[in-house]
Amino acid sequence: MARSYLSTLSSVELPLWQVLLLGGAALLVGSYVSQPQLLKPTACTTSKKEKEEQTEKKTEDKIEEPLEVPRQYIKLAQNEGTKMVLVVRTDLKMTGGKVASQCAHATLECFRKALKYAPEILKVWEYMGQAKITVKCRSQSEMEELEVNARKLGLVTHLFKDDGRTQVASGALTVLGVGPGPISVINQVTGHLKLY
């Protein structure tokens, strides 16, 4: 059945002008679709003030201190394994969906930072299954203290700041991502916290 259909298609003869017209149309459509500016988002209805706030927020968020990951962490990660810990604030009373979203944001940012500052450890983490543990803390001050302690140990961290569109106030720190890093080093910072 399929062969007879294909043989019928191949036996159809089109005049030269139709072949050229179809070929030209295909070329135009292909070149138009492949234009990079078509992939840019369309203009949205945001006010000038909102645009300025977004630009200011992006600039503020992109400023980060360089991180020195100790070289011995690579061998340690290979020997004992790695993990990433996500610390969630319980005082904000976020829903499960909100927590999942915030953890996803923190995970992605930690991944990006690890790619920049600790690529060898990131490779070990990816190879060993990308372990992620979610724990809880009671307040923003506790979360900030954990972040300071983790950075002192040379661990990748990211404090995720919510944009305030749904359940929490704008700028609220919702989740702290720590790692990926060697299990024993991360446990020095988050080992005492209870599972979420």
C-alpha positions in Angstrom: 0.0 0.0 0.0 2.7 2.5 1.0 4.8 1.6 -2.1 1.9 2.3 -4.4 1.3 5.7 -2.8 5.0 6.6 -3.0 5.1 5.5 -6.6 2.1 7.6 -7.4 3.7 10.7 -5.8 6.9 10.2 -7.7 5.1 9.9 -11.0 3.3 13.3 -10.6 4.9 15.8 -12.9 4.7 19.5 -12.1 5.4 22.3 -14.6 8.8 24.0 -14.1 7.2 27.3 -13.0 5.3 25.5 -10.1 8.4 23.7 -8.9 10.3 27.0 -8.9 7.4 28.8 -7.1 7.2 26.1 -4.4 11.0 26.0 -4.0 11.1 29.8 -3.7 8.2 29.8 -1.2 10.0 27.1 0.9 13.2 29.1 0.9 11.4 32.3 2.0 9.6 30.6 4.8 12.7 28.8 6.0 14.8 32.0 6.0 12.1 33.9 7.8 11.6 31.2 10.5 15.3 31.0 11.2 15.7 34.7 12.0 17.0 35.1 15.6 14.9 38.2 16.3 11.8 36.0 16.0 12.8 34.1 19.0 12.9 37.2 21.2 9.8 37.7 23.4 7.2 40.1 22.2 6.7 43.4 23.8 4.6 43.2 27.0 2.6 45.8 28.7 4.9 46.8 31.6 5.2 50.3 32.8 8.4 52.3 32.7 8.6 52.1 36.5 8.3 48.3 36.4 11.0 48.0 33.8 13.3 50.2 35.9 12.6 48.1 39.0 13.3 44.8 37.0 16.6 46.2 35.7 17.6 47.4 39.1 16.7 44.0 40.6 18.6 42.1 38.0 21.7 44.3 38.5 21.4 43.8 42.2 21.0 40.0 42.0 23.9 39.6 39.6 26.5 41.1 41.9 28.1 38.1 43.6 31.3 37.6 45.4 33.8 35.3 43.8 34.1 31.9 45.4 37.2 29.9 46.2 36.4 26.2 46.4 39.2 24.3 48.2 40.9 21.9 45.8 40.8 19.1 48.4 37.0 19.1 48.0 37.3 17.4 44.6 39.0 14.3 46.0 36.7 14.4 49.0 33.6 14.5 46.7 34.9 11.6 44.7 35.6 9.5 47.8 32.4 10.1 49.9 29.9 11.5 47.4 28.2 14.8 46.9 24.8 16.4 47.6 22.9 19.6 47.4 20.8 20.8 50.4 17.8 23.1 50.0 16.9 24.9 53.1 13.3 26.1 53.2 11.9 28.7 55.6 8.9 27.4 57.5 7.8 30.8 58.9 6.6 31.9 55.5 3.9 29.1 55.4 4.4 28.5 51.6 2.2 25.9 49.9 3.8 22.7 48.5 3.7 24.1 45.0 5.4 27.3 46.0 8.1 25.4 47.9 8.7 23.2 44.9 9.0 26.2 42.6 11.4 28.1 45.0 13.6 24.9 45.4 13.8 24.6 41.6 15.0 28.2 41.3 17.6 27.7 44.0 18.8 24.4 42.4 19.2 26.0 39.0 21.2 28.9 40.5 23.4 26.6 42.5 24.0 24.6 39.4 25.0 27.7 37.5 27.4 28.8 40.2 28.9 25.3 40.5 29.5 25.3 36.7 31.5 28.5 37.2 33.3 27.9 40.5 33.3 24.1 41.0 32.9 22.3 37.7 34.8 19.2 38.9 32.5 18.8 41.9 29.5 19.4 39.7 30.6 16.5 37.4 30.9 14.2 40.4 27.4 15.3 41.6 25.9 14.7 38.2 27.6 11.3 37.8 26.4 10.2 41.3 22.8 10.9 40.8 22.4 14.6 41.7 21.3 14.0 45.3 19.1 16.9 46.7 18.0 17.0 50.3 15.3 19.4 51.5 15.5 20.6 55.1 13.8 23.4 57.0 14.8 26.4 59.1 12.6 28.7 61.2 13.6 32.3 60.0 15.4 34.5 57.6 18.1 35.3 60.1 18.8 31.6 60.6 19.0 31.1 56.8 21.4 34.0 56.4 23.6 32.6 59.1 23.7 29.2 57.4 24.7 30.9 54.1 27.5 32.8 55.7 28.8 29.5 57.4 28.6 27.7 54.1 30.5 30.4 52.2 33.2 30.4 54.8 33.7 26.7 54.1 34.0 27.4 50.4 30.7 25.9 49.4 28.5 27.0 46.5 25.4 28.8 47.9 22.4 30.7 46.6 19.8 32.6 48.6 16.7 32.8 46.5 14.8 36.0 46.7 11.1 35.8 45.7 9.7 38.4 43.4 6.5 38.7 45.5 3.9 38.0 42.8 2.0 35.3 44.7 2.3 34.1 48.4 5.2 36.0 49.9 6.4 39.6 50.0 8.8 40.8 47.3 12.4 40.3 48.2 11.7 37.6 50.8 14.4 35.0 51.1 12.6 31.7 50.6 15.2 29.0 50.0 18.9 28.6 50.5 20.7 26.2 48.2 24.0 24.8 49.5 26.1 22.7 47.1 26.7 20.6 45.3 29.6 19.7 47.5 31.2 16.9 49.6 28.6 15.4 51.9 30.8 15.8 55.1 31.4 19.5 54.4 27.8 20.3 53.7 26.8 18.4 56.9 28.9 20.8 58.9 26.5 23.5 57.8 23.1 21.8 57.5 23.5 18.4 59.3 21.5 19.6 62.4 18.4 20.7 60.4 15.3 18.5 60.1 14.0 17.2 56.9 11.3 19.3 55.3 
